[in-house]
Amino acid sequence: MEYIEIAGAGKPISRLIKGTDYFYHDAYEKAATNMDAFLAIGGNTVDSAHIYCGGQSEEVLGRYMQERGNRNEIVILTKGAHHDQNGPRVNADAIRSDLLTSLERLQTEHVELYALHRDDPNIPVGVILEALNEHIESGKIGAIGASNWTWQRLEEANAYAAANGLKGFTFSSPNLSLAKANEPFWAGCVSADEETLAWHERTKLPLLSWSSQARGFFTGRFTPEVRDNEDLVRVFYSDGNWERLHRAEQLAASKNTTPIQIALAYVLNQPFPTCALIGAQNRAELLSCDEGSRITLTREELDWLDLGSNVKPSV
């Protein structure tokens, strides 16, 4: 397993980050078994959120760490300040409430990585950063980041932090996958476009990609005629993505691997630090991700996969 560094985290971050949005109390043994297998391949970073599974995701992870006695081996990424039925909640009170609740559920006094789950462009970045810095200073948070923020807001926030002696965002977590989203998955979600990737390459800010494998688009289960998954059809069905799938299949054949492993390698071979949040729920899926994370792709292969060139690189 490879690792990256994120300023403020205090621990190395595994390139594969374990998703926990299926961690429920009534399936605790499945979650614990999956966690054991993830740690066994060298993974150490786990993604959760205040809203996942109605809070059960964090509670199950907390129970697991308590029973295994392995809190120090794990890097926790959790998220808060998601909107509710009344609208945006990116404010000091919501951040404090969600963070304290998350810490209680996780049975820990701090998290290494804390991200705002959504943005509210109506709130000045300074107000948000000052609220987050209070929790950094108290030791409850190591590094702060933003999930589903545009690169422009990230740049504005970090400029404010630099000018005012505050800790800025040291990671971002948008969607990044080989398949490009036609529209947001859910309201307020952000997918990395060409400008975003260019900004990350310029700044070297680490990107932790959610839905890194495009929700199974590259597994071979989907074709233009198979339209039973409405969300996948809405977000990923396009001529461009079918061509990306076709190219991933070609490259996979030449490298003796699979298209979904090529799609994962696309995320992990960007010219700036990246990690991939993965949804593997059994050992076979986990081992597939582990193998995919070891594939090296050249800049020419990345460009060809992403339709930037029509000349297939030689392998």
N, C-alpha and C positions, 0 to 999 in steps of 0.2 A: 504494500500500500504506500502510495506517495502522500505527502502532506504539504500544506502551504502555511505561511505565517499570516496572521491578521493582527495588526497592531492593537494591543490592549487585551487580547484574549488570554495571554499567559500560557497557552499550550498550543502545540501544533494542531492543525485542522486537517483531518483526513479528506482526500480528494472525493471520496464517496461519503455522502451524508445520509444517514438512515432516516427515512420518513416514518412518522408514527401516527398518521391520520386514520389508522385502523386499530389503534390500541384501545380496546374496551375491556372493562372488568370481566365480562363473561367470556372473554377470549384471552385471559391473562397468560395461560401457558403457551399459546401461539406467539404472543408478543415476546415473552421471556426467551423462548427458543430462538426466535429470529434475532433478538439482541445478542444472545450468546454466539450465534453463528457469525454475526457482523463483527463482533469483537475478535473472533478467532481469525478472521482474515486481515486484521490490522485496522479495521475501522474504529474510530473513536468519537465521531461527532454525530449528534442526533438532533433532528429537527422536530419541533413541536410548536404549539401556539395556544394562546388562552382560549380560543374558540374551538379547537379540534375536539371532536367527539363529545361536545358539551362539557369539556373539562376533563374527561376520562383519560385522554391521551397523556396529559401531564401527570395525572394521578397514578396511572399504570407505570409510567416511567419512574416516578418517585418510589413506588413500591418495589420495582425491580432493583433499583440501585440500593435501596435499604436492605433488601433480602440478600443481595449478592455482596454487599459491602464494597462496591466498586465505584462509588461516586468520583473518586479522584482519577479514575481511568477514563472518564467520559467528559466530553465537551458538550455542553447543552446550548443549543440555539433555540430560543423560543421567541414568540412574537406577541405583541399586544396592540391596543388602540385600534382594533378593527371597528368598522362602523356597526351600528345596530339598526333596529327598526325605525329609530328616530333620526338617523343620518350619521355624519362623520363624528368621530370621537378622538381626534388627534389633538389632545389637550393635556395639560399637566395633571388634572384630576383623574382622567381616564388612564393615563400612563401609570400613575402611582397605584391606582386600584387594581389594574390588570397585573402589574408586576408583582405586587405583594400577594395577590391570589395565586399567581403562577408559582412563586417561591414556596408558598405553603403546600400546594399540591405536589410539587417536585421534592419536597422534604429537604430543601437545601437553603443556604443563606445567600447564594449568589448564582448567577449564570455567566458563563464565559462570553456568550454572544446574545445580544438582545436587539431585536429589530421591530420597527414600527410596521404593522401588517398592511397598512394602507396610508395614503397621504391625504391631506386636506389642503389644497392650494390656497385656500382662503386664510390659513393661519400662517403668520410670518415664521420663517425658519428660525429666527432668533428665539422666539418663545418656546419652540419645540426643543431646541438644543439646550437651552437653559434648564428646562425640566429634566431632560435626560442626564445632563451633567450632575445634577443633584444626586442621582442614583449611582453614578460612577464614583463620585466622591465618597458616598456612604459605603462603597464596597459591594453593592448589590449587583452591579453590572460590570463586566470587563470591557468589552468592545460594543459600540453601538453601530447599528446599520439600518438600512431601510429596505423593506420589501415593497415592490410595486411603486417606487418613486422614479420619475424621469431623471435622466442624467442632468438636465438643466437645474432641477430642484436640488439634486445632490451637490452640484457645483456651487450653487448659491449658498447652501447650508455650510459647506466646508470653507467657503470664503468668509462667511460670518464667523465661524469658529476660529479661524486663523486670526481674524482681526480683533477678536474679543477674548483671546486667551482661553478658549474652551476646547474640549475634545470634540472632534468632528466625526463624521461617519467613516468607518474604516472598512466597510464592506457594503455591497448592495446585493439584493436578491430578487431580480426580476425573472420572468420566464426566458430561457434561452434554449432553443432546440434546433436541430437541423430542419425540421418542419416549421414553416413560418405561419403564425396565427393570422387568420383572416380578420378576426375581431377578438376583443378581450374574452377570456374564459368567463370571468365574472366582472361585475361593475368595479371599476377602479384598478383592475389588474393591468400590469405593464409587461410587454414582451420586448426584448432587446432587438432593436432594428440596427441598420448599418451605422447610423450616427452614434447610437449607444455603444456599439462595439468599438468604433473609432475612439470614442472618449475614454473607454476603459483601457484601450491599448495605450493611449497617450498618458493617462494618469496612473496606470497599473493598479487601480483600485480592484481588489478581489471581487469576483462575481460568483455568487452561490445560486445556481440555477434551479428553480423549481420546474416540475414537469419536464425534466431534462431529456426524457425519451419520448416526449410528445404523446403521452398517455397510450403507448402501445402502437402508435401509427406504423412503426417499422417492424412489427412482429410478423407480418405476412398474413395477419387475420383480416386485413381490410383491403378492399378494392373499390374502384368507383361505383361498382354495382351494389356493394354491401353497404346499406345505409341505415342499419338498425340502431347505431349509436348516434343519437341526435347531436350530442355535444361535439363529438369528433367530426361529424359532417359539417357542423356549423363553423368550427374553429379551424380545422386542418384540411378539409377537402378542397383542393384547388389543383389546376393543371401544373403549377409550379411544384407543388409538393409531391404530386405523382412522379414528376421527373426526378425530384430529389430522391424519392424512394427507389426509382429505377437505377439511379447512379449508385446509391448505397448498396443495392444488390450486386451491381457489377464489381464494385470495389471489394465488397465482402468476399465474393467468389475468388478474386485474385489474391486475397490475403488469407484465405481459408478460415473465415470467420463468419459472422452473421450480420445482416443489415442493422439490427437493433444495437449490436455492439459497435458498429461503425458510427451510428447516430450518437451513442454515448461518447465515443472517442472524439467526435466533432466538438462537443462541448468542452472536453478536457484538454484539447490541443490548441485552444485559442492562444494568441500571442500576449496574454496577460494571465494573472493567476485566476483559476476557476476551480470550483467544486460542483459536483452534481448531486442534487437531492434525488434519491432513488426510492421507488415504491416496492422494492422486492419483498415479497411476503412468504417466500419459502427458500430452501437452500439452493435449489436449481437456479432460481432467478437471481439470487445473491451471487452465486458463482459466475453466472453469465455477466453480471455487472463488473465483477472483479476482473474477469478476463478482458472485458471491453476497456476497462480503465488502463490497461497495460498496452493498448494499441497506440503506436505513434503514427500520426498523420503529418505530411508536409504541408507547407503553406499552399502549394499548388493543388494538393488533394483537397484541402479545405475549400479553396476557391472553386474548384470544379464541382464538388458536392453541392455547393451553395449557388450553382448556376452562374458563377462569375466568369466561367470560361467554358468553351465547348470542346476544348482539347483535353482528352483524358490523360492524366499523368501516367508515365510508365511506372510499373511497380517493380 
